[in-house]
C-alpha cells in the first residue's frame, strides 16, 4: 500500500473533504431560505379564577369509605 503523502493522493482527499463541506453548506442555505415558518398566534389564557363551591356531607363520606383521611395534611 502506498503512502498517500508521498504519492500525491492528499489532494484528492482534500478535494473530497471540501466537496462534502460545500454540499453541507448548500443544504443548510437551502433549508433556511426555502423553509417557510408560519407565525403562530399568541395564545391568551383565561386568568379569571372561578370559585366552585361543592358542599358534600362529610359524615356520609366517612360512613361509606373504609379508609379515614387525616384531619391535617402534611
N, C-alpha and C positions, 0 to 999 in steps of 0.2 A: 504494500500500500504506500502510495506516495505522500509525502508531506505537503499539505496544501499551501503552506507558506513558501516553500521552495518552488513549487510548480506553477504558481501564479493563479491558483483557483480561488484565492481570497477575494479577488474582485467579483467573481460570480456569487460568492456567499454574501458579500456586502450588497450587491445589486438585488439579490433575492430578499434580504432583510429590508432594504429600503422600499422595495415594491410592496411588501406586506404592510409596512408602516404607512405608505401612501394610500393603500386601499382602506386601511382602518380610518385614516383621516377623512377620506372621501365618504365613507359610510356615516361617520359622525356628522359631517357637514350636511349630508343629505337628510339624515334623521332630524336634525334641528331645523332645517329650512322647510321641509315638506310635512312636518308633523304639526297639524293644526290643533292647538289646545283650546277647547271651548271654555269660556269663562263661566264659572258656576255662580249661581245666585247665592247671596249670603242668607243663611237661614236665621230666622228670628224666632226665638222660643218664647212661649208664654211664661212670663215671670210672676203672674198673679198666683198667690197661694190660696187655694181653696180649702176651707176648713170643712172636714167631713166629720159630722158628729154621729157616732154609732153608739147607741145605748143598748148594751147587752146585759142580760141578767147574769151576774157573776155566780150567783148561787146555783142557777140552773146548769151553768157550765161545769162547776165543781162537782155537782152530783153526777153528771153524765160522764165526766172524764175519770179515768182510773189513775192519772198522774196529777199531782198537785204542784202548781207553779209556785216559785218563791215570791214573797212579798216584795223583796228588793232585788233589783237586777245588778249583778256585779260585772 
